[in-house]
């Protein structure tokens, strides 16, 4: 088997025992499945699935927020001197950028890192302020004379609350609930960045692949859910505000509705949290970073595991930088993902790059494998067959005009240039600071930080003059960009290697053979072609990976009738 993934003539992959070939009325079911994948129907199905995840996140968060805000509002209404400090604290939470809240909650051990729990906590915190303000403002606007009249008629404090204060405070309280629901639907799109799913998956995928269609596939359903939630809660408010409800007629009574609502919210919160944290023992969690190649490699691992074993795969793709995935792997929140040896060596192990030479790639892989096993309990598999190094890029026209071949050639011109880099490259040990020092780079202004997927377009459109991309990106030839040679050997080898927790491999030893089947199957040209299919042809990642696995002889065969 060559590095490009071409199988020897006549080589045939055995059908995995857990994926038996089946037919329905003489039709191959897997063929139907593959025919559907990558079509508008498959996109519609995924939109429905992600919408369900989105609704679950919002429902759990709103339920928890109401269960916290309602009794807290009643207590603050009784002891108003505490209202100002509590509202100030809630205001302070609102001032923190939502992405920062999600990131901070990843480090809380009790929340389990990536996934639904930290996302639910973040959404709950953001929903508290409008709920508290709505409940407190509604209670405060009830005339004191009405409460005194009720007490004069012999009503207890609880009865005054139920029959007088609650009905009169209802419109303002429901307005706060509606605002909280709409805010939660919007903020929940960020939950995809920490592996909690939802419609934000499309948005982050669209940003990574510069695909407006994917962005709209996430944004439009989220807007529809927000409008539907607002309209639904408005209808509930009108029903609860009917005169018959307040006067004790045959209509619904606010007291009963309140009890029923609180009970339903409690059940929804408990059920949702249990469902979100349910992790079957035969499930493997595969992660990826948030750029096209990583989405493809994550899906490649997932499909190979599903094909060769009976295990189910939970996909947690587009999670962000190296540190997040490595930390999630170490703490058991992920089971595996694809890393790059140079990144592991410099960014995780904090080691200096090895001296360039013919044996550097093997040396760094061997040393990384030993260090990962000893320090973290992780197993580093052999390379998938290609290296994806940082590529210092300029426009081809500029390179031809200035006769640029190397980074050293470009260094003489950077004083009048603008640079744009991904967030991680600006902060990692083998990133911008070391590169600027090695080559003496001085730009006209501090480099702009932006999403890695956007840097290519920014360079091609002249918004910046130099970027740090990756050598296997399919946009490089299409956008007519020029890779500058690293003539001073700054970047270490970056071979793509699967990394898994040793504990999951011991529990499911069949994973080892499944992952090892991918060793050496890809070369840089093939990887660049797969990236181009996603970035340029806008093909779904799943369909691209499935087609390549079939061509490479890695997919199970189907019976021919």
Secondary structure, DSSP 8 states (H G I E B T S, - for coil): --TT----TT------TTS---EETTEEHHHHHHHHTTSHHHHHHHHHHHHHHHHHHHHHHHHHHHHHHHHHHHHHHHSGGGHHHHHHHHHHHHHS-HHHHHHHHTT-GGGTSTTHHHHHHHHHHHHHHHHHHHHHHHHHTS-HHHHHHHHHTT--HHHHIIIIIHHHHHHHHHHHHHHHHHHHHHHGGGGGGGT--STHHHHHHHHHHT-HHHHHHHHHHHHHHHHHHHHHHHHHHHHHT-HHHHTTSSS--HHHHHHHHHHHHHHHHHHHHHHHH---TTEEEEE--SSHHHHHHHHHHHHHHHHHSS-EEEEE----SHHHHHHHHHTTS--EEEEEHHHIIIIIS-------STTHHHHHHHHHHHHHHHHH-EEEEEEEEEE--EEEEEEHHHHHHHT--BHHHHHTTGGG--EEE-HHHHHSTTSHHHHHHHHT---SS--EE--HHHHHHHHHTTS-SEEEEETT-THHHHTTEEEEB-TT--S---EEEEEEEHHHHHH-THHHHHHHTTTT---HHHHHHHHHHHHTS---HHHHHHHHHHHTT-S------
